């Protein structure tokens, strides 16, 4: 199956071991992702928008590319 690029907005929150990714939201474009992230910034410790490669068969994400960041964020896909 083919890979597709998707744009997601991720909220970050404080966890036991520091800042961790929380809820993810799909965006339709980079401009839309920037607007969503900006709107969520005041309600979260951090918010970031990424372009990610998604395997359409398994749903696995790879190759996150940071588009915009507000506040504190952590690695989206720690090793």
C-alpha positions as CSV (number, residue, x, y, z in Angstrom):
1,X,0.0,0.0,0.0
2,X,1.2,3.5,-0.6
3,X,2.3,6.1,1.9
4,X,0.6,9.4,2.2
5,X,1.6,12.7,3.7
6,X,-0.8,14.0,6.4
7,X,-0.8,17.2,8.4
8,X,-1.4,16.8,12.1
9,X,-1.7,19.1,15.1
10,X,-0.5,17.7,18.4
11,X,-1.2,18.9,21.9
12,X,1.5,18.4,24.5
13,X,1.0,17.9,28.2
14,X,3.0,17.3,31.3
15,X,3.4,13.6,32.2
16,X,5.3,11.8,34.9
17,X,8.5,11.8,32.8
18,X,8.2,15.4,31.5
19,X,6.3,16.7,28.4
20,X,4.5,14.1,26.3
21,X,2.4,14.2,23.2
22,X,-1.4,14.2,23.8
23,X,-4.4,14.4,21.5
24,X,-3.7,14.6,17.7
25,X,-5.9,16.3,15.2
26,X,-5.8,16.1,11.4
27,X,-5.6,19.4,9.4
28,X,-6.4,19.8,5.7
29,X,-3.5,22.2,4.9
30,X,-0.5,23.8,6.4
31,X,-2.4,27.1,6.8
32,X,-5.2,25.3,8.6
33,X,-2.7,23.5,10.9
34,X,-1.1,26.8,11.8
35,X,-4.5,28.3,12.6
36,X,-5.6,25.3,14.7
37,X,-2.2,25.3,16.6
38,X,-2.4,29.0,17.2
39,X,-5.9,28.7,18.6
40,X,-4.9,25.9,21.0
41,X,-1.7,27.5,22.2
42,X,-3.2,29.4,25.2
43,X,-4.9,26.2,26.5
44,X,-1.9,23.8,26.4
45,X,1.7,23.7,27.6
46,X,2.7,23.2,24.0
47,X,1.2,22.6,20.5
48,X,2.9,21.7,17.3
49,X,1.9,21.0,13.7
50,X,3.7,18.3,11.7
51,X,3.7,16.9,8.2
52,X,4.0,13.1,8.7
53,X,4.2,10.1,6.3
54,X,1.4,7.6,7.1
55,X,1.4,4.0,5.9
56,X,-2.3,3.8,4.8
57,X,-2.5,0.1,5.4
58,X,-1.1,0.0,9.0
59,X,-1.7,3.6,10.1
60,X,1.9,3.9,11.3
61,X,3.4,7.4,11.2
62,X,7.0,8.2,10.2
63,X,9.3,11.1,9.3
64,X,7.6,13.9,11.2
65,X,8.5,17.4,9.9
66,X,7.8,20.3,12.3
67,X,5.8,23.0,10.6
68,X,4.9,25.3,13.5
69,X,5.5,25.2,17.3
70,X,3.9,27.1,20.3
71,X,5.2,26.6,23.8
72,X,7.1,23.5,25.0
73,X,7.0,20.3,23.0
74,X,8.8,17.0,23.1
75,X,10.0,14.5,20.5
76,X,6.9,13.2,18.7
77,X,8.4,9.8,18.1
78,X,11.0,9.1,20.7
79,X,13.3,6.1,19.9
